[in-house]
Amino acid sequence: MAARSKSDTPHEQSTPAAVRTQEYAAGTGWDVGQTAPSDAFRALDSAGNGESVGPVVHSHPGGYARQIVAKGGLITEGVKRDLDAADSDGTED
């Protein structure tokens, strides 16, 4: 049997390593573009009008409530507007 020399084998081209670019998550906080550090809920009025009342809380307040953002969710302009509306109602975050 004849021995194969390196010149008999086809030249293999090395494939460059696929390197993923580093992905950085947005900061954690309550500013637009950041990820929410916790859930944010606001109670709805008991009259059935669907209006938000009371402060922003970080666990479901019971009864009727609306979730503004889930933990790890992106803070968008709309979310920030809802959070700010609760602050402007004289309630705290």
NORWONOR-V932513 format. One record per residue. N is the residue number from 0. PSI is psi in radians with two decimals (* if undefined). BURIAL is 1 if it has 16 or more other ideal C-beta (glycine too) atoms within 10 Angstrom, else 0. D_CENTER is the distance of its C-alpha to the mean C-alpha in Angstrom with 1 decimal. Layout:
n=N psi=PSI burial=BURIAL d_center=D_CENTER
n=N psi=PSI burial=BURIAL d_center=D_CENTER
//
This chain:
n=0 psi=2.38 burial=0 d_center=64.3
n=1 psi=2.43 burial=0 d_center=63.4
n=2 psi=2.45 burial=0 d_center=60.8
n=3 psi=2.38 burial=0 d_center=57.9
n=4 psi=2.88 burial=0 d_center=57.3
n=5 psi=-0.45 burial=0 d_center=54.1
n=6 psi=-0.31 burial=0 d_center=55.3
n=7 psi=-0.35 burial=0 d_center=55.6
n=8 psi=2.51 burial=0 d_center=51.8
n=9 psi=2.55 burial=0 d_center=49.5
n=10 psi=2.20 burial=0 d_center=47.4
n=11 psi=2.32 burial=0 d_center=43.9
n=12 psi=2.33 burial=0 d_center=41.4
n=13 psi=2.39 burial=0 d_center=38.7
n=14 psi=2.25 burial=0 d_center=35.2
n=15 psi=2.54 burial=0 d_center=33.0
n=16 psi=2.38 burial=0 d_center=30.2
n=17 psi=2.05 burial=0 d_center=26.9
n=18 psi=2.12 burial=0 d_center=24.6
n=19 psi=2.47 burial=0 d_center=20.9
n=20 psi=2.59 burial=0 d_center=19.6
n=21 psi=2.26 burial=0 d_center=17.6
n=22 psi=2.23 burial=0 d_center=13.9
n=23 psi=2.26 burial=0 d_center=12.3
n=24 psi=2.66 burial=0 d_center=8.7
n=25 psi=2.78 burial=0 d_center=8.4
n=26 psi=2.83 burial=0 d_center=10.1
n=27 psi=2.16 burial=0 d_center=9.2
n=28 psi=-2.81 burial=0 d_center=10.5
n=29 psi=0.39 burial=1 d_center=11.1
n=30 psi=2.69 burial=0 d_center=11.9
n=31 psi=2.31 burial=0 d_center=10.8
n=32 psi=-0.17 burial=0 d_center=8.7
n=33 psi=2.97 burial=1 d_center=7.3
n=34 psi=2.41 burial=1 d_center=4.6
n=35 psi=2.25 burial=1 d_center=6.4
n=36 psi=-0.28 burial=0 d_center=9.1
n=37 psi=2.97 burial=0 d_center=10.3
n=38 psi=2.70 burial=1 d_center=10.8
n=39 psi=2.13 burial=1 d_center=12.7
n=40 psi=2.78 burial=1 d_center=15.7
n=41 psi=2.32 burial=1 d_center=18.8
n=42 psi=2.64 burial=1 d_center=22.1
n=43 psi=2.64 burial=1 d_center=24.0
n=44 psi=2.62 burial=0 d_center=27.6
n=45 psi=-0.17 burial=0 d_center=30.2
n=46 psi=-0.19 burial=0 d_center=32.3
n=47 psi=0.26 burial=0 d_center=30.1
n=48 psi=-0.24 burial=0 d_center=29.3
n=49 psi=0.24 burial=0 d_center=25.5
n=50 psi=2.44 burial=0 d_center=25.2
n=51 psi=2.42 burial=1 d_center=22.7
n=52 psi=2.74 burial=1 d_center=24.7
n=53 psi=-3.09 burial=0 d_center=24.4
n=54 psi=2.92 burial=0 d_center=21.8
n=55 psi=2.26 burial=1 d_center=18.1
n=56 psi=2.82 burial=1 d_center=18.0
n=57 psi=0.16 burial=0 d_center=15.6
n=58 psi=2.73 burial=0 d_center=17.3
n=59 psi=2.21 burial=0 d_center=18.9
n=60 psi=-0.03 burial=1 d_center=22.0
n=61 psi=2.82 burial=0 d_center=24.1
n=62 psi=-2.52 burial=0 d_center=25.9
n=63 psi=2.27 burial=0 d_center=24.1
n=64 psi=2.81 burial=1 d_center=20.7
n=65 psi=2.30 burial=0 d_center=17.7
n=66 psi=2.13 burial=0 d_center=14.1
n=67 psi=-0.80 burial=1 d_center=12.4
n=68 psi=2.58 burial=1 d_center=8.8
n=69 psi=2.66 burial=0 d_center=7.8
n=70 psi=2.30 burial=0 d_center=7.1
n=71 psi=-0.13 burial=0 d_center=4.0
n=72 psi=2.76 burial=0 d_center=2.6
n=73 psi=2.31 burial=0 d_center=3.6
n=74 psi=1.96 burial=1 d_center=7.1
n=75 psi=3.09 burial=0 d_center=9.5
n=76 psi=-0.75 burial=0 d_center=13.3
n=77 psi=-0.74 burial=0 d_center=13.8
n=78 psi=-0.82 burial=1 d_center=11.6
n=79 psi=-0.69 burial=1 d_center=13.3
n=80 psi=-0.75 burial=0 d_center=16.5
n=81 psi=-0.71 burial=1 d_center=16.3
n=82 psi=-0.74 burial=1 d_center=15.7
n=83 psi=-0.60 burial=0 d_center=18.5
n=84 psi=-0.64 burial=0 d_center=20.7
n=85 psi=-0.68 burial=1 d_center=20.7
n=86 psi=-0.68 burial=0 d_center=21.8
n=87 psi=-0.26 burial=0 d_center=24.4
n=88 psi=0.04 burial=0 d_center=25.8
n=89 psi=0.23 burial=0 d_center=27.1
n=90 psi=2.87 burial=0 d_center=24.6
n=91 psi=2.76 burial=0 d_center=22.4
n=92 psi=* burial=0 d_center=18.7
//
